[in-house]
Amino acid sequence: MNEIQAKYEKSEYCDKPHLTINVDGKSLDIMLHELYPEKSLIGLVPTLLDWLGDRKERRLVWDRFESMQKQVVPILMCPDDVDLWCSVINVEVEKTENSVKWLRIGIDLSSSDPMPDSIGTNVEWFDKIEPMEFEKAKYEKFGSAFKTEIDKDEIKQRISFWINRINDKEVIPKSIKAFNFRIIKTESDYQIHLVGTNNHDSENDDWACEEYFKSKESYLNLGAGSKKWNGLEIQSIVKTGIEQFIETQISPITFVHRADFMTTGFDNGELQRVKPKAPNLAKTQ
């Protein structure tokens, strides 16, 4: 049996680590590049990531990936276009009771009409790659890792939208320089609420109890799917979501970019410090 896992690694053209498809201890794009260096396959990224912007393309990928029927599944794509129009690697997948087989791997040459359904109708199958077979349980664990990553990304997108909405609709006094993103556990999900103060104490979390500013926006519901994580895990996801928002949103500059101090956590737990704005942003404000 071959081994397959979803592994966090930096790929050739991505600055930060992301989930990659690792087969027998090697990233799939590197494996293909070593066999076919002339085809520029290094740096291709999994289609299973939450990077496909087109809902039809994303649905097609996951429908085929999860199907019990024999399917041609688009598995890698170009990291620049992140769609199924550019370079796409397909695998022909056959599932049995106890295993999943990759019968063939090749590059898609299908017509763009109709897209995305035409994907896999014309494939240049590679002749230097032997068929692969994976234990079904390990294959399902591999797919589940990508599903979990998508759920995390959806929470982070909710956080980004919510921060922008607060920034647009509420007037936050200039004196408020410290914020705590309170996490609350309910019977059905986790929620976040924003509070702000005039000052903070990096050595004592009690500063977060002084609510000089409280968001009028309703509590941000993180969705029923958020209950799959425990408190520490959801705290880490929220923290990372806020930090990624600060790092990736250049304009408009929001209250989180201007904040001197930010934390997130539960009222009865230890707060985690949110990484502040990038130093070069301070010069633009």
N, C-alpha and C positions, 0 to 999 in steps of 0.2 A: 504493500500500500504506500502511496505517496502521502506526504504531510502537507497540510494547508492551514494557514492562520492569517488573521488580520493583525498587522504589526505596525506600530507607530514608527515611521522613518521619514527622513527628508529625502524627497525625490530630486531628480536632477535640476528641475526648474522651479521648485517651490522653496521659499525661504524657510518655512516652518514645517516641523514634522506633521504628518497626517497618516491616516490608515492606508497601508499598502497591502497588496496581495502577495503573500510570501509562500512560495512553493518549495518544499524540500530545502528550506533554509536560505532561499534567495528570492529577492523581489522579482515578480513576474516580468516587469519591463526590462530589468537588467538581464534576466535569462534570455529573453527574446533578442535583445540587442547583441549579446555575445554570439548568438547563432546567426543573426542577420544584421550585421553592423551597417550595411548599406541602406537599410530601410528606415533609419532614424526612429527607432522605437523606444529608445531610452527616455525616461521622463514621463511616459504616458501614465495616467492616473486612473484609479478604479472608477467605473461608472456607478458603483454602489455608494459612493460618497454623496453627500447632500449638496452637490455642486451643479447638477443639471438644473438650469433655469426653466426649461420647458417641461410642464407637468406631464404632457403626453409621452415625452421621451423617458422621464423618470418612471412613469407607470409601466411603460413597455419593458424597461430594464428589469424592474422588480417582478412583474407578472411572469416574464420568462424565467427569471432566476428561481422563483419559488414554484414554478409549474412542475407537476409530476410527469408531464409528457416530455418526450425528447424535443429539445429546443436548441436553437442557435442563439446564444446569449451574448450581447455586447458587454465586454468585461473591462476593457481599457479604452481611454479616450485622450484626446489632446488636452494638456493643462491650460493652454491659452484660450481656446474657444469653449472648452467644457460643454460640448454638445455632441450630437451624433452625426454632424455634417462633415467633420474633419476626419482625422485619422482615428479609426475604431478597430480594436481587436476583438474578434468573436471567438467563443468556444462552443463547440457542439457538445451539449450536456445530455447524458442519459442517467436516470436514477433507477436504482434497484432497491430491494427491500433493505439492504444493509450497506450500500455504498453509493457513491456518486462518481460517474465516469466522465472525464473530459476526453472525448473520442478524437477531436481534432481542434487545432488552434490556427487561426488565420486572420488576415487583414481584410476588412470589408471593402468591396468594390461595387456595392449596390447602387442602383439609380436613386436619385434624390426624390423621385416621385413614385408612390406617395410616401412621404416621410411622416413618422418614423417607421411605419409598418414594413417598408421595403428593406430595412436593415437585416442582413443575413441571407438575402436572396441570391447574392452573388459574392462569393468569398474566395480569395486566393489562400488556399489551405497550405500551411507550412509543412514541408516534407522532412524536416530535420528534427521534429518533435514527436516523441513517442506518446501514445495514449497514456493518460494518468487516471488513477483510481484512488478515491479518498473514502475513509470511513464516514458513514452517514452522520454519526453524532458529531464528529469533528467538523464536518462540512457545515452542519447546521449552526454550530458554535461560531464558526467563521462568519456566516451570514448575519448571525445575531449581533456580532460586534459592530457591523456597519449599521444595522437597524438602531442600536443604542446610540450611536454617534449622530444619526439623523434626529432622534428624539432630543438629544442635547442641543443640537443646532436650532431646533424649533423653539426651545425655551429661550435660547440666546436671542433669537429674532424677536420674540415677544418682549424681552427686556429692552432691546434697542428701540422698538416702536413706542414702548411705554415711556422711556426716558425722553424721547423726542416730543411726545404728547405733553408731558409735564412741562417741558421747557417752553413749548408753544403757548400753553393755555394758562399757566400759573405765573404769578409774579413772586419771585423769590427775593427777599431783601438782600442787598449787597452785604449786609453784616453776617449773613449765614455762610460760613466757610467750611463747616464740617457736616457730613451726612452719614446716616446709617440706614442701610437697606435692611429693614427688619424682615426676617423670614418667619412665617407663621404656619404651623402644621394644622390642617383641618382634617375632618373625617375623610374627605374625598381627594384632597390634593395639598400642595404647598402654595402659599401666597406670599407676596412681597408688599411692604408698605414703606414709604420714604419719610424719614424725619430728619430735621436739620437743627443745628445749634450754632451759637456764636463762637464757641471755643471747644477745645477737646483736650483730652489727657491720654497720651499714648501709653501710659502705664496703668490706667484705670478705666475700665469699660463703663463706669457709672456715668460718664459724660453723655452717653447716648440716651440716658433717661430724661435729659433736659430738652424737652421738645419746644424750641422756639419757633420752629416751622414744621407743619405737618401737611403732607400733600392732600389736597382736596380730591384728587383722582381716586377712583375706587381701587381697592386692593388688586394688584396684578395677580390673576389666577394663572398658575403655571401648568394647569391641565391635569387631568386624571392620571396621565402617563407618568407624571412626576413622582407618584407614590412608589415607583419601582426602586427609587434610591432612598437610602437612609439620610439622616440629618446632615452628617458630615459631607456626604457625596453631593447633596443638593446645594449645600453651602459653597462647595468648591465650584459647582456649575454656575451658580449665580455670580460668584466672584469673577470667574473667568469671562462670563458674558459681559459684565460691566467693563472689565479691562479691555476686552476686544473692541467694545463700542468706542471707548476712549481712543484706542490706537487707530482704528480704521475710519472713524468719521472725522474728516478734516473740516467740513463745513455743514451746517452751522456749528459754531462753538457753543456748547451747552454748559449748564451748571456743573456737570460732572467734570468737564475739562477745567473749569475755574476753581474747583474745590481744593482746599488745602489738605483736607484729611477725609478719608472715607473708609467705612467698614461695612461688613455684612455679617449677619448671624441671627441666632435665636435669642430671645430675651433672657433665657435661663442658661445660655451657653457662652463660650468664649468667642468674641468677635474676631473676624479675620480682616486684616488690613487690605484694602483695595489699592492696587498700584496706581499712583497718581498720574497726572498728565505728563506727557513727554516734555522734557526741558525746553525744546524749541518752540512749544506752543505758548509758553509764558511770554515770549518776546512779541507775540502777535496780538496780545490782549491789551 
